[in-house]
Amino acid sequence: MRVRDGEPFEIARIFRTIAAGALFPYKTTRHFFEPRLPDTAIPLAQLKGA
């Protein structure tokens, strides 16, 4: 895992945070998938069920 600045995220920090019952800040990590997931375009009206 990597934090916003691209530096590796310390796995032990995850467990310390969980043990403390705390939450990470919003968007602490980004997820990368290999192979890359395809781009999709779904009209908003379709998502709303209209």
C-alpha positions in Angstrom: 0.0 0.0 0.0 1.1 3.6 -0.6 0.0 6.8 1.0 -0.8 10.0 -0.9 2.8 11.0 -1.4 3.6 7.7 -2.9 5.7 6.4 0.1 5.0 2.9 1.2 2.4 2.5 4.0 3.6 0.8 7.1 1.5 -2.4 7.6 2.1 -2.3 11.3 0.4 1.1 11.4 -2.8 -0.5 10.1 -2.9 -3.0 13.0 -2.1 -0.3 15.5 -4.9 1.9 14.2 -7.4 -1.0 14.3 -6.3 -2.0 17.8 -6.9 1.6 18.9 -10.4 1.6 17.4 -9.4 4.6 15.3 -10.1 5.3 11.6 -7.8 6.5 8.9 -8.4 9.9 7.3 -10.6 9.9 4.2 -8.7 8.7 1.1 -5.6 7.6 3.0 -4.8 5.0 0.4 -5.4 4.4 -3.3 -5.9 1.0 -4.7 -4.2 -0.3 -7.9 -5.3 -3.4 -9.7 -3.2 -5.6 -11.9 -4.2 -6.2 -14.5 -5.8 -2.7 -14.8 -9.6 -2.7 -14.7 -11.3 -1.4 -17.9 -12.6 2.2 -18.0 -16.4 2.3 -18.1 -18.9 5.1 -18.9 -22.4 4.6 -17.5 -24.9 7.4 -18.0 -26.0 9.0 -14.6 -29.7 8.5 -15.6 -29.1 4.7 -15.8 -27.5 4.7 -12.4 -30.4 6.6 -11.0 -32.8 4.0 -12.5 -34.5 6.5 -14.7 
